[in-house]
């Protein structure tokens, strides 16, 4: 019997593949992987301004972490030399690139923006779409199957950038674009959605290359569009190389069941613990240990390993990854998925470091609890929590929840209809910064606002409210052409293909000519509203006042003093009134009730229709009518 063949130690991969000189944090972690490299005992370099701070070996013999101090280094290529093995790997050339701009010059999204959320797989396909991609685990593109891949890509998005500027949005949020190399399941499911990352430094090749992503962002910037990148620190995909060769035993939460399952994602008969999906224990002062453990350590599903952010080496890897994408691709913001599921302390460290490096950047965290007090406690500088999250923007699930109920109700004199929205906004005193809260009426994880219906009047009310209140608004792709659907069968039915985005489509809703009359009416209505909102100082900087719904009418005022508009000679205000008839019957807006914001103004223009209204008289409103008066 022959002796086992000795594997020559070699470095197969280094993450990140390159870095940037001049970062405020001088420490750089290089995660090296390759057979037997943990036997390296010494790493040296003679590059000016660089020193090796530490060499860390993990549980696996196939990983080595090298921590460099590059605080004084200039851009260039350094050489790392290795010792300690009989056959040491050859010297490694590593590049430190020059940054394209200083950290403070990276400006994120804010209340002046409107985010447009889309799923790359479901939006549009480029002309040269490749399929199948060699080297990927088994998958198929089948547009008849709601849970399989449909074949959208970055080139498809890039070819329709003029559509976004015509519509009037200012920022694009793509669901995750990084590699999801999980095979299709036997029962017809895939990771088309992007939330099962298998390579944190590689765009999924079905969408394009890293260079394609960067080029798409450059083209967006040329049109005045920002780009928000969706990231996930809570979990990864089961096919990530970490799972077949885990760097250390505590790289993930609850790894024991993997031994029981033989290293597979089959949890049957094992001690697998799934998350409760309940986020309240994270902030609950009375939370039990079992509840808190289920939330933060339980896995989403067996195919999405739950990462342990308390491992400092893992967290350093993730923090560097977020910075790398900011520097490399020029993203303008981050949306962090499943934010409270991850451990609070390491996530706060990440946010604090990002704030120090990029003080004008912005990150929004998904905080899916419908009580304002919970959401507010996650915002940066909140006094409701004993620990500062440093998270600038949180998602307003209360707004979404209350609006979802109100759309099916008539506004009464107490709690129903638009009263629900009023009673949500009254808690804005809990937020350190209400204008840095992101609101939405639907997204990729909810039913479409229209459900299975076509109620354009209520949709217009929702959009009028969303786009004029003191919030950062987020739209979901296709709302502008009244796309509908529910999750009753599968999420795929609220993530349908945009008509006209794929070869063979019978309709092209990207063009005026291709839209139906009803679709064009909604597109035109929303586009007018969005273009009016763009650059509007009252919406971006104005105060907000709301009035308790009266006779079914809900009124919100936004005001900005003239001196803030560079007209200091007299004290006056530019005012925007959002007026909603929250009932299915005609009603009257009693103008005198709103005298404190109308003042001496006698005439105002509805920006939605161009019609002028006499403010010396009561205004008769049709069922579910929406007005946005600008004066």
N, C-alpha and C positions, 0 to 999 in steps of 0.2 A: 504494500500500500504506500503510495507516494506521499511525501509531506505536503501539508497545505501550502499553497502558493502565497508568498509574502506580498502584501499590497504595498506598493511604493507610496509613501506619504506625498500628497500633492494638494495644493490649494485649488479647488475647483471653482469657488465663487467667493466674492467679497461684497458685502453689503455695508454701506452704499458703494457703488462702483466708482464713484468720484465724489468729491466734496467741494466746499467753497471756502476760500480764505476770507478772513475778516468778520467771522461771526462773533457775537458777544460771548457766547459760551465757548471757551477755547477747547473743551474736551470733545474728542471725536472717537466714537466706538466703531471699530471695524469688526464685523462678524465674518470670520473666515470659516469656510466649510470645505471638507475634503477628507478622504480616507486617512486616518491615523495622524492628523496634524496636531492633536492635543499633546503629542510628545515633544513638540517644540518647547524649548526652555528659555530661549533668549531671542528677542527681536530688537534689532538696532537700525538706526538711520543716521546719516550725517547731514541731512537737509537742514539748512539754516532756519532757525525759528521753530523747529519741530523736535519734540522729545517723546520718548516712549514712557508713559506713566505707569502702565501695568499690563501684564499678560495674564488673562484669566482662562483657566481650563474648566470646563463644565463636566457634567456626568457622561455625556457622549464623547468618545475618543475622536469624533469627526468634526468637532467644532473648536475654534480658538477665538477668543475675544482679545483684541489688541486695542488698548486705550492710548490715544495720542493726544498730546497738547499741541495744538496748531495755532495758538493765539498770536504768535509773533511771525507766523509764516506768510510769505508772499506767494501769489499764484505761481504754479510751476509743477513739475513732476518730481516726486521724491522716490527714493528706493528703500524698501524694507528688506533687511537681511535676516535670515533665520538660522538658528543653531540648536543643537541638542539632540538631533537625530542622526543616525548613521548616514542616512541619505536625506539630507534636509532639502525642502523645496527650494527651487531656484529663487533668486531675488525677485521681489514684486515691485513693479512700477505703479505708483499711485498718484493720480492727478488732483491737485488743488486748483479749482477754477476761480477766475475772477467773477465777482457778483455783478449782475447787470444793473442793480440799483441798491441803494442802502435800505436797510430794513424799515425805516420810518417812511420811506417812499411807497411802500406797499400799502395801498388803501383798499379797505374792505367795503362790503356792501353796508348800507344803512337805510334809514327811513325814506330817503329820497329815491330809493330803488324799488323796482318790482321784480321779484324773482319768478322765473318760469321753470317749473319742474318738469323734466321729461325723462323717459327711460330710453336709453340709446337703442336697445334691441327692438323697441316698438315704435320708433319715430320715423326713421327713413333709412334707406339703403343706398349706398353709393353705386355709381355705374360699374365700377370694377370690383365689386364684392367677391371675395374669394371663399370658396367652400369646396370640400371641407379643408380645414387648416391642419396640415400635417403635424404630428406630434401631440395633438390634443387627445384627451380621453374621449371615449365614444360619445358622440352627440349627433343630433340631426336638427335641421331647420325645417319646421313644418308649421306654416301659418294657420293651418286648420286646427292645431292643438293649442289651447290657451296657455298651457304650462310648459311648452317646449320653446326653444329659441325660434325667433322669427327672422333674424338676419339683418336687423338694423345695425348701422355702424357710424363711425365718426365722419366719414366722407359724406354720408347721407345728411347728417346734421349740417356740415359745412356748406353743402350745396343749397341749403335753405336758410342761410343766415339773414338774407333780406326779408324773409317772412317775419322774423322777430322784430326787426326795426320797423317794418310796416305796421305790425300790431302795436308796438309802443312799449314793450317790456325793456328793462335795462340790464338784467342779469339772468344767466342761465344756470340752473342747478341740474346736473346730470346725476341720476342714481349711479352707484359705483361703476367705474370703468376699469378697475384693476382685474387681473387675471382671475377667473373662476374656473379652474380646470377640474371640475367634478363631472363624472359621467352622468348621462341621463339615467334616471331611475327606471326600474322595470314597469312602474305604473304611470309613466308619462310625465314625470316632473324633471325640471332642469334648474340650473342656477342662472337663468337668463337675467334675473333681477340684479345680480352682482354682489350680493351680500355674504358670499362665502369665499373670501379672498384666499388665493393659493400662492400669490406672489405680490408682495407689497411694493415692489419696484418695477412692475411690468404691467402695461396696459394689456387687457385681454386681446390677443391677436385677432379674434373675430371682430373686434371693433376697429382695430388698426394698431399702429405702433406707438411707442412713446413719442417719436418725432411727429406722428400724425396728430397726437393729442396737443403737443406744443404748438403745432402750426394752426390747429383749430382755435386755440386760445388766442394766438396772435391775430388771427382773422376776426375773432370776436372783438378784441380790443380795438382793431381798426375801425369797427362800426360802433364803438361806444358801448359795447356789451361786456359786462363782467362775467366771470365764470366761477361757480362755487363747486368745490370737489366734495363728494360724499365719501366719508371715511368710517371705518369700523375698528375700534380698539377692543371691543368686548369679546369678539370671537373671530375665528377664521374658518376656512373650509377644511374639511377632513383630508383633502388631498394635498394640503400644504406639506412641503418636505419635513417640516417640524414634527409631523405626526408619525411618519415612518421612522424618523430618527430624532427623537426629542432631545433638544440641547441639554435640558436638565429636568429632573423629575417634577419640579414645581413650575414648569413652563406653562402648564394649564391647570385649571381647577379640577379637583376630583379625578385624578388620572387613574385611580385604582381600578375602576370598572373596565378600562381598556385591557388590563391584564386578563380580566374575566372573559372579555369578548374575543381574546386572541388578537388584539390590535385592530379589530374591525369596528365598523359603526353599527353593528347589530347589537342592540342593547337588550335583546330578549334574554330573560333569565339572569341578568346582571344587576349590580347595585346602582345602575345609572340613575342620576337625579336630574330631572328636568326642572327648569325654572318655573316658579309659580306665575310669572309674568306680572306680578303685583309689585309695584315700585314703592308703595307707601312705607314698608319696613325700613327703608334706607334712612328716612328722616323721622320715623315714628319714635318719640321718646320712650314709649312703652314696648318697643318691638322685642319679640322673643328671639333667641339665637337661631332657632330652627327656621323661623320665617325669614330672617335676614340672610341666612345661609342659602336658602332656596332661591332668593332673589339674586344675590350677587355671585354665587358659585354654581348654581344649577345651570345646565346647558340649555340653550334655546331648543335645539333638536340634536339627536345623536350625530348628525353629519356636520355640526358646527361646533368645534371644540371651543370651550370657554377659556379665554386667555387669562392668565394670572398677572394682573398689572402690578401686584406687589413684588414680583420678581424685578429687581432694579435693572437687570441687564435687558430683559424683555421691554421694560418701559423706556429705557434709553433708546432701544431699537425703534420703537414706535414714534417717540418724540422726534428723533432724527429723520424718520421717514416723512413726517408731516412737513418739516422744514425743507427737506430735499425737493418735495413737489412744489412748494412755494417758489423756491429758487430756480428749479429746472423748468417748470412749466409756466410759472407766472400766474398761478391761480389767485383769485381775488377774495376767496373765503373758503371756509370749511363748514360742512354740515356733519356733525358727529352723530352717528346712529346709536340708538340704545344707550344714551349717556348714563343714566343712573344705575344701569346694570353693572357697570365697571366700578372698581373700588374708588372711593371719593378722593382719598389723599393723593394717589399717583396722578389721577386725572387733573386735580388742582395744580400739581407740580407742572404738568404739561401746559396747562393754560397760562400759568404764571411765566413760564419760559417763553412761550409764544408771544405773550404781551411784552416782555422785555425786549425781544428781538424785533417784533413787528407791532409797535404801539398803535398803529392805525388800521391794522388788519381786523377781521371779524370772524368769529366762529359761533355757529348756532348749534345748540345741543337738543336732541330729541328727548323731551321730558314728558312722557305720555301719562299724565294724571290731570284730571279735569278740574281740580280745585286751584284757584289762583294762588293761595297761600303756599301750596307745594311748589308750583312753578317758580314763584318769586324767590323762594329760598335758594334756588339754584343759580340765580343771577349774581353776577359779580358785585361784591360789596354789600350783599344782603345782610341785614341785621337779624333776619329770622333764623339764621343757621350759625352754629358755633364755628363753622369753618368756611372760609372764603373759597368759592369755586373758581373765581377769576373768569368765569364764563360770561362773556358780554351779552349774548343773545340767547333767549330761551323761546320755546315754541308754545303758543297760546292754545292749548287744547281745550281750555274753558270756552274760548270764543267758538271754536269748532263745535263743541258739544252743545252749547246753548243755541247756536244757530241751527244745528241739525234738528233740534226739537221745535224751535220757533217756526221753521218753514212749514210745519204741518198744523199750525195753530193760528187762530185769530188772536190778536193782541187785546187783552181784556184790561180791566182796571187794576189788576194786582200782579199776577205772576207769569201769565202765559204770553206767548208770542214775543214781541220785541222787549217786553219787560225782562226776559231772561238775559238779553244782551246788556240792557241797562244795569241789571243786578250783577253782571260780571265785571263791567268797567268800574263799578263803584269801589272795587278792591284794588284799583291801580296804585293806591297809596302804599301797597305792600312792595311794589317794585322799586328798586333803586333807580331804574331808568326805563319807564314804560315805552319810550320811543324806540327802545332796542329790544322789543318783544316781537317775534314773528308770528303773524296770524295767517290763517288759511281757512278755506271752506271745504277743502277736500285734498287728498294726496294719494299716493300710490298704495297706501295701506288702509284706505277707507273706501266705503261706497262712494261712487260719484255723487255730487250734490243733487243731480237730477234723479238719482236712483234709476228706476226703469222708465221714468216719465219724461215730460218735455215742458215743464213749467217755467217758461222764460221770464215771467213777471217776478217770481220769487228769486230766480237766479240773478236777475238784474238788481233786486234789492240787496242780495247778499254781496254782490260785487261792488255796488255803490258804497255799502258800509265798509267793506274790506279795504277799499282804495282811498277812503277819506278819513278814517279814524287814526288815532295816534299809535300806529303799528307799522312794522315792516311787512308788506303784503307778499304772499306767495300764491301764484296761480298754478294750476295743473294743466298739462298739455291737453288740448282739445276742448277745454271748457268754452273757448271762444267760438267753437262751432257746435256747441251743445252736445258733445259726446257724453253718453250716459252709461250706466251699468252698475251691477252690484256684485259683492263678493260671495253671494249665497252659495254658489257652486265652487268657485275657485277665484283666487286673486286675479287671474288672467283676464277676467271679464271687466275689471276696472283698469286694465292695462292693455287695451286694444290698440291695434296699429292705427297710426294717423293716416287717414285716407289720402292717397296720392304719394305716399312715401316709398312705395315698393313697386317693382316691375309688375305689370299686369293689373294694377288697380284700375277699377272702372271709374273712379272719381278722383279728382285732384283738388282737395280742399286748400292747398297752398295758394291757389289763385282765385281771384274774384269770380272768374268765369266758371271755375269748377265747383264753387260752393252753391248749395241750394239757396233758394230765396230766404228761408228761415235761418240758415247758417250765416248768410251774408248780413242779415239784419243784426244778428248777435255780434258777429265779428266787427261790423261797422260801429255799433253802439259801444262796444268795449274799447275799440281802438280810439274813438274820440275821447273817452274817459282817460285812457292811458296817456295819450299825447298831451291832454290838458294837465294831467298830474305831473308829467316829466318836467323837472326844473321848477316846479311850483313852490315858492318859498313858504306859502301858508301851510301847505301840507308837510313840508320838510321841517319847518321851525315854529309853526304856530301853536298856540295853546289850544286846548280842547275843552269844550263845555258840553254836557249832555243834559237833556230835559227828560224828566219822567214821562213815559208815554201817556198822552192825553187824548181821549176820544179816538184811541187806536193809532195816533200819530207819534212817531218817534223822531226827535230832532236832535242832531248833533251839530255843534258849531265849531269851526276852526277859525282862529283869528290871529293876525299878526299886525302889530302896531306899525304905523307909517315910518316911525323913526328907525325901525329895523329894516325898512325898505329904502333907506337913504333919502327920506323926505322929512327932515327934522323940524320944519317950520310950523307944523300943527300936529296936534295929537288926534289921530284918527286910526281906523283899522281897515285892513282888507279882510273880508269875511267870506267864509264858505259855509253854507248851510246844507246839510244832508237831511232831506225830509222823506220819511218813509211812511206810507199808509200800511200799517201792519195788519190790515184786515182784508177780507174778501168782499167788503162792501164799500160803497162810496162813503166818504167822511169829509170833515172840514178841518183845516188847519186854522186855528184861531190866532191870527197874526199878532194881536196885542200881547199875548202870553209870552212872546219872544222878543219883546221890545228892547230888552237889555243888550241883545246882540244885533238887532236890526237898526236901532238908533233912529237917525233922521233919514235913512235911506228909503226911497219911495219906489224904486224900481230895481229889479234884479234879473239876471239872465240865467236860465237853466242850461248848463253846459251840455246836457245830454241831448237836448232837442233844439237849442237855439232860441227857444221861446222866452219872451220877457214876461215877468209877473209883476203886478201892481201890489206893492207891500203896504198900501194904505187900506187894503181890503182883505177879508178872509179868503183863503185859497181852497177851492173845492178840489178834492183828490179822488181819482178813480180807484177802484179796487187794486190793491198792491202797487199803486203808483210810486215811482221814485223820482225825486227832484234833487238836483245839486245846484243850488243857487250861488252864484259868484258875484260879489259886489264889494 
